[in-house]
Amino acid sequence: MLVRDAMSTVVLTIGPAHTLRQAARLMSARRIGAAVVLDPDTSGLGILTERDILNSVGAGQDPDREAAHAHTTTDVVFAAPEWTLDEAAAAMSRGGFRHLIVLDGQGPVGVVSVRDIIRCWVRTGARGAREDAGVLAG
């Protein structure tokens, strides 16, 4: 299976000035765990995840005052729709993260998460073979 088969095409794009509360509300409403942060000043893409928001709140920071740019990961690993799910899982395992922005050309076309990959593997009965091969070991 390919990333295009597993990815969510619901891509929430926010700006770097969005507060963490605004981002959390938008993510919650769409039932997603990550937002793509598009910074028009740098023409760069970053990612803000539920874990980033949780870490900020856990550190006592005010989600109404904290801007997304201060918590955005900008050193992002991107996936291509043609990647296999094994390639995506390996990239996540190596990087220690749970979401990949999927790029086709220059723009984001989706986000694939560990949950998306597991859902596909379970549906196809392929999980056991990947465990035996060490793909899920980390």
NORZI-V780017 format. One record per pair of residues at least 24 apart in sequence whose C-alpha atoms are under 7 Angstrom apart, sorted by the first residue. I is the first residue (numbers start at 1). J is the second residue. Records with the same first field share a line. If there is no record, write none. Layout:
I: J / J
This chain:
1: 84 / 85
2: 81 / 82 / 83 / 84 / 85
3: 81 / 82 / 83 / 84 / 85 / 112
4: 81 / 82
6: 112 / 116 / 117 / 120
7: 110 / 111 / 112 / 116
8: 110 / 111 / 112
9: 109 / 110 / 111
10: 110
11: 110 / 111
12: 36
13: 37 / 38
14: 38
15: 39
16: 67 / 68 / 69
17: 67 / 68 / 69
18: 67 / 68
19: 63 / 64 / 65 / 66 / 67 / 68
20: 53 / 63 / 64 / 66 / 67 / 68
21: 63 / 64
45: 74
46: 72 / 73 / 74 / 76
47: 72 / 73 / 74
48: 72 / 73
78: 102 / 103
79: 103
80: 104
85: 117
90: 135
93: 138
